[in-house]
Amino acid sequence: MKRVIQHPPARETGRAYWRSVEEYSQTPEFQQWLEKEFPAGASEFWGDGVSRRSFLRLMGASMALAGLGMSGCRRPEAHLVAYAKTPEWLIPGKALHYATSMPRRRGGAPLLVTTYQGRPVKIEGNPAHPSALGKSDLRSQASILDLYDPDRSKAFLHEGKPAARDEFLAAAAAALQASGSGAGVAFLSAEYASPTVSRLRADLLKKFSAATWVTYEPLASAAAAEASRMTLGEGRALRYRTEKAAVLLTLDADILSTEDGGLDVVRGFADGRKLRDSSTPMNRLYVVESRYTLTGSCADHRLRAAASHIPAIASALLAAVKGEAFTLPEGFDRAWVSEAAADLKAAGSKALVAAGPAQPLAVQLAALAINQALGALGSTLETVAVPVASGPGIQDLAAAIRSGSVQSLFILGANPAYTAPADLDWTALQKKVPAVFHLGTHVDETGAAAQWHAPQAHYLEAWGDALLDDGSLGCVQPMLLPLWGGISAAQLLAFLAAGPASAQAPLVDGPELVQATLRSRLGAAYNESAWQLFVRDGYLKDSAAASAPASVPAVPAPAPVPALSASNLEVAFVPSASLGDGSHANNGWLQELPDAMTKVTWDNAVLLSPRTAKELGLYAKTEKGIETTDIVEISLGGRTLEAPILVQPGHADYSLTLVLGYGRTHAGSVGSGVGYNAYLLRTSDAPFVATGASVRPTGRRFQFAITQEHWSMEGRDIVREAPLAHYKEHPKFAYAQGLESHAKPTDESFYKSPPFDYEKHHQWGMVIDLNACTGCNACVIACQAENNIPIVGKDQVAKGREMHWIRIDRYFSAASKFRSDNGKEELPNDPEMVMQPVTCMHCENAPCETVCPVNATVHNEEGLNVMAYNRCIGTRYCANNCPYKVRRFNFFDYNKRQLDSLYLGPLGPAGKPDSIGMQKNPNVSVRMRGVIEKCTFCTQRLEASKISHKAKMRQAGRTSLADLKLPTDSVQVACQQACPADAIVFGDLSDPHSRVHRMKGIDRNYNLLDYLNVRPRVSYLARVRNPNPRMPGADKVGMHLVHDAAHAADHGLPSEGTHTDGAYENQPAAHSNGSTH
């Protein structure tokens, strides 16, 4: 029977935290959701109950199906193919690691790929590269699934029918040669940050000088590129050095997202927030933005402003820094700008101001001018080399096609039929070109309309290079031969540049093209050793160009501030945090990943503020337990789009945020038909921000699959935070905020756990620093890739059946309940936000273990709460009794059945495409229907490390207990290894030299729901904000208000201690392992 935990009631005064609008309002639907141990639909049949007749019918059917399927209950046959000669360095089952780089728009990502028998299964950051240091982001982690995507292009096509590779190459060469000097030939290319591609492009255009080359990236900022060119010169861009910054201010710039920043940007910022004690200095972050972003969630002061109003704010900031008079749009507090400017001036060269790519040239130059005035250029801002992208744009190419001057069009890696500005009508334009040759990983919207299509090789299948985000040269080396015979852009360009002789020559498929680039860069220093070192390390050391001087030109005046209203709305186009511009739309991991801000999966929403929704008459409603929202028609510039809305606290008023990357029609079986296509409203004149939009409700409703209320926890003080000044005065505030400071947990229990031997065995534990975590979701994807966690589809997510082992809870917070003029409780206009990763706590007094009738979940001698999958019979008692809601149940054979036929069971099609199985980690069991699963602390990594270390020690003749223990911090779990902010620390609690042991002793450390006395091995470091005391509302920032009058009245109970001068008598002493009971 379920143990009902009576949580203490929340305080009437103090800071309020909520994960959703429904939780804030405490609606009856939310209370019902919360009180059920599983989200609605996660455990029930259809409807609220099952009659006796229905039950008997279902049971009869299940017995019949059991008899029908018993004959197939055996292990499938597997046929082994041996090596003709086994390589001496290859040990079956032993992983090999190779360094490589992932090419992308803003510079390549340095990576380390884990392979088994030549099969890539896991991607990590390259620990040897100074900007990565072993860390990675969510798209790098998920790119391994793109490699094995069964919907990738598998054949060369001509008019939609299979063709031989030689036919494609011959036709491409003939079209180019027929042009003579290239007249009538155009190339439309994605932005390849590859020196080899740039070199081959130059060779090609030298031979065919009349050809046109256009580089098009839908998310590239022409304003930012122009500002860099005017300030730094061609081929240079800014690089943020956040580790040197004491005060940061962003203008619509999400620098903590790797879309706009980089791994070193996140790490540098997080390092400035990691407080070892109350005397540690801490950086300060100001954010001006229209919607909540990762950067905004970490802000100490956040100003919500429509994107079209930010140019006026940037101009005012520049004037304030210079000591000049300034004006602001109506409704903005002058003190916010003046005090922020004063703080920047006080920081001087340790200040940093960043402008987002969506902002116009005036904002880009204003930010640079502020940095120059503060002396930050060359200090917190440096320059790096980037590919030179000057030349005609896609608008020029469209005009040439309309004029009939383009006879042959080569499209390399781009998908303009989906991403091109709506005013170009690219699909109709492309039909006017007699010969279109398309190179792409999928037969996408552009490839389906092209006469010729060639499959493009994945970056793990081809040789190449890339300029990394710090400007150094990275090596792209293949892990395996192309699965489906794809070719790379470099191979195709080399073939075309070779001229008539290439028609009979094979494609260059080795490293020769990259070697030629490296040879030209190193000159006389190039030799075979240099090449081998380049490939082994994954990058060329000391190859980043030195930072160049900058000179900021005059800053133009900002455009007039538009008067926004419910009838004159602003539209801001933003990339998807997971799918980017839509090129990753067929990646199931990224589709099912909850958005960090909205927690929406498998869809994109039109985001707007509560006030805007109220004025437009838009709302969410719940009927029969299903929450739906309005579908609206957005009109902008004579174009219309229908899309569902989602109210987002903290969003700017009269502004709509449209998320790009969805609404694909030719993405594949996973991504096609998911979400709305925001590109249909995006034009050449306003690629990021447009005004003059109107909204009309259609009268139809839409249901999102949102995870924000799934696995909601009951209890007090789940998130703990305080301003820096309060932390300095009360270093142990995190403990004081918890109930355990008033009522110490007792050890009374009928189930006495055996004591842990801290000397003989490792004792694993984890600390998560809420001050460093940005909520980027890299840990979620890393865990999914490492542990073979399946995707379940939108329908199952809506029922609360998602399978992620680690989740990131997003909490809005405000100093108090917000009431409107008529006294009605409403959502606060400017809430703060806190991110909290939650995984299995591996409790020492684990409540899940005592209720399992078959002993399927047990504790081992190293403190791990482990699962025996073959014992589990699926009672779900353990999940029912877990106060942290971290256990997941396999309702279906997600790894075996197609998502669209789950309910058919054995009557539906069995199996997944073979390529999907190639990604699975061979060291982790693949779970089946009826089994509970959860975080294991990556036990497969722990065991592999122990086996390897013991073998080394035995060979060395060192067999003592101390020698056989793993060296300090020698193993990392998947989430820890990926986290770019280094917010997750894992290790041996019994080792006094380990990082986790030391962090357990930090005064901000606290246990989640510690008053339940389950003794979790995972603890948290409380959040600390660093508000400027002179800023408006600074007294409300991060203040938990635990010492107000109402709280003080509760003191004096017999079980309580006395709080004096920040010392708390009831705080337990730390064990020798660094944890507290």
N, C-alpha and C positions, 0 to 999 in steps of 0.2 A: 504494500500500500504506500502511496506517496506520502512523504513527510511534508507536512504543511509548515512552511517557515513563516513565523510572524515577524515581519520586518518592522522596526520602529517607524513611527510616522515621521514624515518630513517636517522640518521646521516651517512655521508660518512666515517667518522673516528670513532674509538671506537670499543668496543667489539661486536662481532657478535654472535648471538644465533640462533640455528636452531634445528628442531626436526627430520629432515630426510635429506637424500642426495638430494632429489628433492627440498626441501625448501632451502637448502644451494645454490643449483645451480639455483634456481628460474626458473625452467622449465615451459614451457607453460601449461603442464598438472597440475602442482601444482597451478599455478595461477588460472586456471579454477576451480580446487577443492576448493581453498580458497574463491573465489568470490561467489561460490554457498553457500547458507546458510545451505544446507544439503550436506553431502558427496555424490559423484557421486553414483547413485543407491539407495540412501536413500529416494528419493522422486519421481523418475521417473518410468515410465513403461519401458519395454524393448525397447532399441533403443533411438535415440535422440528426436524423436517426435512421435505424435500420429495423424494419419490422421482422417478426419471427419468420414470416413467409419469405421475405426477401433474403433473410439470413440463410434459410435452408436452401433456397434456390442458388445463392452464390456458393454455398459450401458444396452442393451437389455438382455444380459446374466445375469447381476447383478440383474435386476428386476425379471427375471424368478427365479433365485436362492432365491431372497427375498421371493417370493410367496411360493416356495417350503419349505423354512425353517421357515416360520412364525408360523407354528403349533407347533414348538419346542421352541418358545420363551417364556419360563416360567421357574421359578425356579425349580431345581430338588428336588425331594422328599428326605427327610432325616429322618431316623428312629432313635429315641433316645432309648438307653438302660440305664435304671436307675441302680444305686447302690442298692444292696439288703439292705444295711444299709450305709448311707452316713457317712463317717468319720467326726467327729466334727471339725477337723482342716482344712477340705477341703472346700474352698469357690469357687463355680463355677466361672470361668473367672479370678480367682486370681492366679498369678504365684507362684510356689514354687521353691526354689533354693537349689541345693545339690552340695556339694563339691566332686570332684573326681579328677582323674589324667589320662592323656592320655599316655599310654606306647609308647615309641619310641626308636630309636637306641641310641641316645646320652643321654638318660635319660628322664624320664617322664616329662610331662608338667602339672603343677597344675592348675585345672580348676574349674569353677563354672557353673553348668548347670541349665538353666531355663526350667521348665516343666509346662505344663497345663494339669490338670487331668491325670497325669502320662505320658504325652507325651512330650519328650524332643524337644524343638524347637530352642534353642539358646545356644551358648557356649561362656563363657567369661573366662578371667583369674581369678584365685583365689585371691581375694584382701587380704586374711589373710596370704598368703605365702610370705616371704620376697623377693624371687627372681622374683615373678610374679607381686605382688602388683596390681592385677586386669588386667594386660595386657596379650595379647595372640598373636599368630602368625597366618598366613593365613591357615596353614594346620589344626591347632586346630579349627579354625572357620569353615572350610569346612568339618571337620569330621562328623558333624551332618548330612550332605547329604549322606555320606557313610553309615550311619546307615539305612537310608531309601532307599538305592539303590535297585531298583526292580530286578536287575540282580545278587544280592547276592545268594549264594548257599542256596537252600531251602530244600534239602533232602539229606539223606545218600545214597550213590551210590555204586553199585557193578557192575563192568564191564559196567559202563555207565547207568545202570538201577536202579530205586529206590529200596532201601532196608530199612529194619527197623533199628533203632538205636541199638537195642539189637544184631542184626546180625553183625553189624560192630564191636561192642565191643567184642562179642564172638570170632570173627575171629582174632581181634588184640590180645586178651589175649591168644588164642590158639597158635598163631605164636610165641609169646614170651615164653610161657611155654614149647613149643616143643624144644626150643633152649637149655634148661637146664640152664646153667649159663649165657646165652646170646650170645653164640658163633654163628656167622652168622647173628646177629641182629645189625643193625646200625640205629642211629637217626640223621637226618639232620634237624637242628632247626634254625629258625630266631633268631636274638639276642634279647632275652627278658630281659629287665632291671628289672627283678622281683625277689626279694629275695625268694618269695614262689616257683616260678618255679625253681630257683637254688636249693632250699632245696629238692624239689620233685625229681629233676634230680639226686641229690646226693643219695637220698634214693633208686631210681631205679637202679643206677649203683652199689650201694652197694649190692643189691640183685642179679643183673645180671652183675657180674663183667667183663665178657668177651665181653659185648656189647660195641659198639663204639658210641661215641657221638661227632658230628661235629656241630659247630656253624658257620653259614655262613651268612654274610651280604655283599652284593655286594659293598656297599660304604664304608665299614670299611677299615681303613688304617692300614695295617700290620706294616708299618714303624713307624707310630705314636705310635702304641701300644707297639712296641719293644723299642722305645725310652723312653716311660713312664716306662716300666718294668725295663730297665737298670738304669734309674735315680731315680725312686720313689718306685719301687718294685711292686709286684703283686696287682691287684685290686685297683690301684690308677691312676688318670689322672689329667691333669692340668685344672685349672679353671682361666679364665682371670678376673681380677678385674680392669676393665677399668675406674671405677670411681676414682681410685687412680693414674691413669697414666697421666702424663703431656706430654709425647712424646711417640707415638706408631709407630711401624714399622711392616708391615705384609709382609710375603714372600709367595705369592700365597695362602693367607688365607683370606677367606671372613668371617671375624669374625662378621660383622654386619648382616649376614644372619643367621637365627636360625638353619640352617643346620650345620654350623661350629661353631657357637657361642651359645648364649642363650639370653633370654629376659633381664637378668640383664647385659649382655655384651652390648647390644644395649642401654639400659637405662643409664648405666654408661658412655658410650662414649657421648651420646647426652647431658647428664648433663654438661659435660665439654665443650659444644659448646653453651650453652644457655647464651647469653650475656645480662644481665639486663641493662648495660650501657657500655660505652667505657672503663671503668676501670676494668671490670670483667676479670679475667684470663681465658685463653682459651687453650685447649690442641692442639697438632699438630699431624698430621697423615701422615706418609710416606707409600706408597704402591708400592710393586713390584708384577706385575701380567702380565699374557699373554692376558687376555681378560678383558673387563670392568665388574666389579661386583658392588654390593651395596657398599662395602667398598671402592672400587676404585672411585666411584662417589663422596664420601665424602672426598677424599684425598686432602691434601694441596700440596703434591708433589707426583706425580705418575710416575713410571718408567715402561714402557711396555717392557717386555722381554719374549722371548719364555720360556715355562715351563722347557725345558731341559737346559736352560742357567741359571736358578735361583740358582742351587747348586753352581756355580762359584761365583755368586754375594753374596750368603750367606757366602761363605768362605772368600771373600774379606771383607765383613762387620765385620766378627769375627776378622780378622787380623787388620783391622783399629781400632776397639775398643781396641784391645790389644796394639796398637801402633806399629804394625809390618808392613812390606812391603807387598803389595798385587798386584795381577794382575787381569785384567778383560778381558772378551772376546772382540773381536774387535767390535768397534761401540759404546761402552758404555763410558760415561764420568766419569773419576776417581773422579772428584770433587763432583759428586752426592753422591758417596759412602763415601768419606772422610768427607764431611760436615754433612751427615746424621749420621755417626758414632760419630762425635764430638758433635752433638746435643743430641744423646743418652747418651753419657758420661756426658754431663752437667746435664742431668736430673737425672742420677744416679738411685737410687731405685725407682724413679717415672717414669722410662722408662718401656716399654713393647715391646717385640719382639715375634711375633707369626708366626709359620710355618704351612702351609696348609697341609691337609691330603694327597694330591696328591704328595707331595714332598718326596724324598727318605730319608733314615735314616741319611745320612750326613747332610741334611738340618735341620732335626728335632733336631739333637744333636747340630748343630751349633747355632740354635736359643736358645736352652737351655743354651749353654755355654756363649752366649752373655748376657742373662739375669743373669746368675750367676756372670759374671764379673762386671755387673752393680749393683749388689745387689738387683735385682728385685725379685729373688726367695723368697717367703714368704711375699712379699709386693704386687706387682701388679700381681703376679702369686701365686696361692694357689693350693692345691691338694684336690681332692674329691674322694670318694669311687665309683667304677664302678664295674660291674659284671666281674668276672674273666673268660676270654674267651680262656685261653690256652688249648692246645690239638691239635689233628689232624685237618688238614684243608680239604677243599673240594677236593683238588688234591689227598690227601691220600685216601679219600673215593672213588674217581674215580678209583684209582689203585686197591683197594680192590674189587670193582665191576667187573673190567676187569678180575681179577684173579678168579672170581667165588666164592669168600668166603662170599659174602653177600647174604643171602637167604630171609631176611625180612628187608624192609626199611621203617622207619617211618619218614615222612616229616611234620614238624610242622611249619606252618605259612610261609614257604619259597616257592619260585617259581624258582627253579634252571633251569627248562626247558627254562626259559626266561632270567634269570640273570647270569647263570653260565658262566665262561670263554669259549670263542668259541672253544678253543683247546680241551676242554673236550668232546664236542659233547654229552651233557647231555641227550638229548632225546633218542639217541641210547643206551646210558648206562642204562637208567632207564628201558628199555625194557628187559634187561638181568636179572633183579631182579625178582624172581618168585612172590613175594608178596610185593606190595607197598601200604602203607596206607598214605593217604594225608589228612591233616587238613588245611583248608583254607577258607577264606571268600567267595571266588568265585571258580567255577570250571575253574581254570585258565589253562595255558599251561601245568603245572605239574599235576594238578588234572585231566585233561582230559586224560592223559596217564597213570594214576594210576589205579590199580585194585580196590582199595577201596578209597572212598572219604567221608569225614565228614565235614559238614558246621561248620565253626568257628564262635563263638559269637563275636559280636562287643564289644569294651571295655565298651560301655554304657549298655551292656546286661549281664555282668558277674562280679563276685567278683574277685578281684586281688589286687596287689600292684606293686609299681614301685619305683626304685631309681630315685629321681628327679634330675634336672640338678645341684643342689647345693649339692648333696649327701645325702639329707634327704630322709626319707621313706614316700612315698605317698600312699594314699588309693585309690583304684579303686573300686567304688561301682556302681552297676547297677541302671539305671533309670527305666527300664522296663524289663519284661521277654523276652527272646530271641524271636524275631519276627517269625523266621523260625526254631526254635528248635535247634539252634547251641549250641556247647559246647566249652569250653575254653581249652587252652593247659594245664592249671593247673588241670582241671578236668580229662582230659585224662591221664596225668602222674600219678595223684593220683590213678586212677583206675588200671593202669598197675602196679604200685608199690605195690598195695595191695596184689597181688599174686592170687592164685587159688580161694580164698574166694570171690574175687571181682566179679567173673563171675555172681554170683546170687544177688549181692548187687547193689542198685541203685547208680548212679553217685552222688557225693557230689556237690550239686548246691547252697549251702548256703555259709556263710562267714567263715565256720569252718577252711578251709585251710589257710586263711589269719590270722585268730585268732591264729592259731598254730604258725605261723611265728612271730607274734607280741609277743606272750607269750615267745618264745625262746629269743627274743631280750630284753624284759623288765625284764624277770625273776620274782623275787618276787614282783616287782612293778606292775605287770599286774593284772588288775581286770576289772570288767564290766565298771566302770567309765572311765578307761583308753581307753578301746575299743570304747566307745561312743564318747569320745573326739577325738580320732583318726578319726573316721568316720565323725564327725561333721566338724572338721577343714580341713579334706582332707589330712592331713599329720601329722607326728609325730614330735612335737616340739623338738628342740635341738637334733635331731637325726643325723645330718650331722657330720661325723667324723672330728676330728681336722686335720688341715693341717700338713702334714708330711714333715720332712726335705728331701732335694734332694741333690744328689751328681752326677754331670755330668761326665761321662767317657770321655776318649779321643775321639776327633772328627775325623772320618776318612776323608781322602782326597776325594773331589768330583770326580765324573766320568769325563772323558774327555769331553770337550764341543763339541757337534756334529756340523759339518759344514752344516747348513741348506741352502736350495736353493729351487727354484721352482721345481726342480726334486728330492729333498730330503726333504720332508716336515715333520713337526712334527704334531702328532695328540694328542690332550688333551681331555680326556673323563671327562665330568663334569655332575653332577646330574641336573635334571630339578629343577628350583627354585620352581615350583609348584607341580609337580608330584613326585619329589624325584627319587627313583629308579624305578618308574613305578607302584608301588602298589596303587597309587591313580588315575590311568589312567581312570577309569570309573566315575570320579567325574566331572560333567559338569561345575560346578563353576570354578574348577581349569583349565580345558581345555580352557575355554573361557576367563580366566584371562590373560590380556596382559602381556607378559614377561617384567620385569622391564627395561631390557637393550635394547631389540630388538622390543618390542611391538608386537611380533608375537603371534597369538592365534591359537589353534587347530592344531599346527604343531611344529616341531623342525627343525632348520636349521643348516647347516654347516657354522660356522662363520669364516671369514677370513678378513685380512686387505685390504684396497684399493690397496696397492702396489702389494700384492700377487695376487689379482684378476686381476689386469692389466697385470701382467706378464704371467698369465695362460690364458689370453684371455677370462675372464669371466665377464659378465656385466648384468645389468638389463635394460630392454627396455619396452617402453609403446606403445601399439597398441590399437587403439579404446578405449582409456581410461583405459585399463587394463594393469597393470604392471606385468611383469613376470621376472623370473630369471632362470639361468642355472641349469639344473640337471647334476651332474657330477658323474663319477665313481671313487671311491677312492680305491686304491689298497694298501694293507698293509699286509706284511707277507704271501703272497700267497692267501689272502682272498680279496674279493671285496664287495663293497656296493655302491648302487646308492642313492643319496640324493641331495636335492636342496641347493644352497649356498645363503648366505646373507652377503653382505659387511658391516663390522662393523668398524666405525672409532675408533681409539684408540686400535685396536687389534694388537698383535705382528705380525711382518712379518714372512712369511714362517711357519706359525703355523695354524693348523685347530682345531677348537673347535667343538667336537661332543657332543650333549646333549643326555644323557641317559633318559630312562623312557617312550619312545614312541615306536611305531612299534609293539604294542601288537596284538596278534591274538585271544586271549581268555579273553579279559578284560571285555567285555560286550557290550551292544548296543551303548554306548557312546564312549568308548576308543578303541575298536578294529579297526584296520586299520588306525589309526591316526598317521602320521609321519613315520619316518624311525627308524629301530632298530639298534642303535649304538653298542649294545652288540655283534653283529655279527663280529665286528673287535677287540673286547677286549679280551685279552688273559691273562693267569696266570702270564706270565713273565712281562707284561706291562699293569697292570690294569688301570693306570691313564695317563701315558705319554708314547708314542711310537714314534720312528723316522723311517725314511725310506719309507714314504708314497709317493705316486704319484697320480696325479689327471688327469682325461681325461674327457673333455666335451662329453656328449652323444648326443648333438644336440637337446634335448628335453627341453621344458620350463615348469615352474611351477609357479602357482600363490599362494602367501601367503595371509592370512587374517591378515593384519597388521593395527593397529589402530594409528600409529604414526602421520598420517596426518589428521585423523578424528577430527572434531571439532577444527581445527586450528583457532586461533584468529588473527585478524588484530589489529595493534596498536603498540605503542612504549613502551619500558621499561616494558615488562611484567615480566621478571625476573630481579631482582636488586641484585647486589653483589659488594663487595669491599674487599680488603685485610685489615687485622686488623690495620695496621699502618695508612691507610687512614681513617678508621673508628675512630681511636683515634683523628686524626686531624680534621675530619669533621663528628661529631657524627650524623648529620642529612643528611648524603649522600643519603639515600634512597629517601627522599623527593626531593632532588636536581636533582636526575636522572630522575624524572618524569616531564612530560610536565606541570603538575599543578604548578610547581615552577616558571613557566614563564607566564602562563596564567591561572589565578584563575577561576574555574568554576563559572558561574552565576546561579541564581535561576530562570531565565526567562523560563517559561513554560506555555503552555495553560492548562495543567493539574496540578493544585495545589494539592499536597497531604495534607491531614489534619495533623496538628501537633501531635506529639506523646506525650502522658502524661507519663513522666518518673517517676512520683511519684505513680500513681495509678496502673500501670500495669508493669509486667516484660517486659524488652526490650532485646530480645535475640540477641546475636552476637557471633562471632567466630574469633579467631586469629590462623594462621598457621605459625609456625616457620620454615622457610626454612633452618635454620642452624641446626635444629634437625632432620628434615625429612630425612630418608634414602631411601624412595621409595620402601618399602618392600611389599606393596600391602595388608597388613593386614586390612587396613581401607576399601578397596574395597570389600573384601569378607565379612567383618563384616556388612557392609551396605547391601549387597545382602542378607545375612541371616536374618537380622532384618526386611527388608522391602519387602520381597517376590518378589525380582527382578528376572525375568525369564532369562534363557539362550535362545539364538536365533539360535545357530548353525553357522558353518563356513561360509556358503553361505550368511547368513544375515549380519554377521560381515564384510565380504568382501564388502558388499554394504553400509557399514557405519551405520548399524542399531543396534549396540550393545546397551544395556539398562542400563549399570552401571550409578548410580547416582553420583558417585564421580570418577574422572579419575585422573591419575597421569601423567602429561606432563613431558616428558624427553627432556631436551635441551642439545645439545652439544654447546660448546662455544670455541672461540679462540680469541686472542688479535686482530687479523686482518685476512683478507683474505690471504690464502696461495697460492703461485704461484710456479710452477715448474721451472726448469732451462730454459725451452723454453718460459716462461712467461705466460703459460696457467694456468688458475685458477683451483686448485685441492683441494681435501679435506685435511685439516690439519692432520699431522701424530699423533699429541698428543693433541687432544682437551680435554677440561675439560667438566664436566657434572654437571647439576643441575636438581633436581627433584622438581616438583611443583604440589601438589594436587589442583584440581579445582572442586568445587561443586557449587550449586546454591548460589548466593551471597545475596539473600533476600534483594534486593535493596530497599531503601526507595522511590526512584523515579524510580520504576521498569518499564522499557520500555515494558515488556511483558503485563502488566496489561492494558495499554491504548489501545492496539490493539485487545484485545479479544472481539469479537462481542457478546458473550453470558455471559460475566462476570464470566467465569469459573476460572480465576486466579485473586485473589484479595489479599488485604493486611488486616491483622487483627490488633487489637489494641496492640499486643505484638511485632509488627514489622516483623511478618512472612509473606512471600509470599506464600499463600496457594492455593491448587487446590481443586475445587469442581468437582470431576470426573463425577458425574451424569449430570453436565451441559455441559461438554466438547463435542463439535461436531467434533473435529479433524481438524480444519482449519489450524493449525500449524502456525498461524500468530505470536503467542507468541514466538515459537522457532525461527521464521524468524527474530524477532526483538531483540533477546537476544544477546548482544555482547560477552557473555562468553561461548556460545554454550553448555549449560548445561541441556537443556530440551530434553527428549526422547519421541519418539512416538511409540505406539504399532501398527505396521503395520499388525500384525496377533494376533490371540488369542494364544500367546505363552504358557500361563498357561493351555490351554485347548486342543491344537492340538499337534500332533506328529510333530517333526521337519522335518521329511522327507516327510510330506504331507501338508505343510502349504498352498501351492497354491491351494489345492483342496477345501479349505474352508469347508462348511457344507457337501460336498460330501465325504470328507475324514473321517478317523476314529476319533471319538471324545473321549476326556478324556485322562487323564494320569493315570499311575498305582496308586492305592489307597495309597501306601506307600509314594509316593512323596507328596501327599496332607497332610500327617501327619506332615511334617516339617513346614508348613506354620504358620506364626505368626498370631494368631487369632485377634490381635489388629490392623492389617494393612490390608486395602482393597486390594483385588487382582484385578488388572486392566484388562480390556479386550481390544479387537481390537478397534482402532479409538480414543484412549484416550492418551493425553499427560501426562507424569509424570516426577517427578524430586525430588530432595532432599527436605524434609519437616522439616529439623532440628529435626527429630524423634519426631514429634508432639505427637505421641501416648505415648511416655515416659514422655513428659512434662505434658500432661493431666492426666496421671495416678499418677504422683507425686503430682500434685496440688490437685487432689481429695483425695488422701491418707492424705496429710498434712492438708487439711481443715477439714477432719473428726477428726483428732487428736486434732486440735485446738478447734473445737466445743465441743468435749468431755471434754477438759480442761477449757472450758468457756472463751476462748480467741478468740474474733471475730473481733478485730480491723484490719484495712487494713494492718498495718505493720505485725501483727501476721499471717495473712492469706497468706502473701507472702512466697514463698519457702525459706528455709534457704540458706545461701551462698554456692554455688557450690555443691548443694545436688543432682543434676541430671546431667547425662552424656549422650551425644548422642553416637550412636554405633561406629562411626569411632574414636571418642575421647577415648572411653573406651578400644578399642582394641589396639590403637597405642602404640607399645612397646617403642618408643622414646619419648612419651608424647609430640609430636610436635603439636597436635591439642588441643586447649583450647576453651571450650564453656561455656557460662554462661550469667548472667544477666548484661547488660551494665549499668543499672541504680543502681546497687549495688556497691558502691565504694570499698567494701572489696572483691569483686570477682576477681578471677585470670584474667578473660578476660578484666575487666576494667583496671587493672594494666598494662596488656600487651599492651593494646591500647595506653598507655602513653609512651611506650618504644620508643626511638628515631629512631629505625630501622623500625617502623611500617609504612606501606604504603598500599594504596588501588589500586587494579588492575583497569587500565583504568580509573583513577579517573577524568581525564579531560572530560569524558562524562557526569559527574554530575549525575550519577544514584545512588550515595550514597550507596555503598554496605555495608552490615552489616558484611561481611567476609573481613578481611584484612590479610596482611602478614608481617612477620618480615624478612627483607632482609638478604640474605646470606652473611656471612663473612668468609673469608679464612685466615689462619694463616701461611703464607709462611715464611720459614727461609730465611732472607735477604742474607745469604751467599751462598745459593743454586743457581746453574745455572738456569737462566730464572725466578728467583724469582720476578723480576719486572713485569712480565706478568701475574702472578697468580692472578686470581680474579679481575684484574684491569679493571674497566669499562671505564676509560679514559674520564670521563665527563668534566674534566677541561683542555683539551688540547687546542691548539691554535685555531683550527677550531671552537670549541664550544664557546670559549670566544668571537669570532667574532660575534656571534649571540646576544650577550648581548647589552643592551642599548635601546631595544625596549620599547615603552611607557608602555606596560603592564607588563614589567619585573621589578623585584627588583634587588638588588645588593647583590652578594655573598661576604661576608667578614668573614674571620676567621671561616669558617664552620657554620656561622649563616645565615639563609635564611629568608628574610623579608616576603616573600609571604606565608610561611607555616601557615596554619590556626590554630587557637587555638583549643584545645580539648574541646569538650562539657563536661557537667557534667557526661555524660555516658561514657566518655573515647574515643568516636569516633571523627572523624574530617570530616568536610564538606569542 
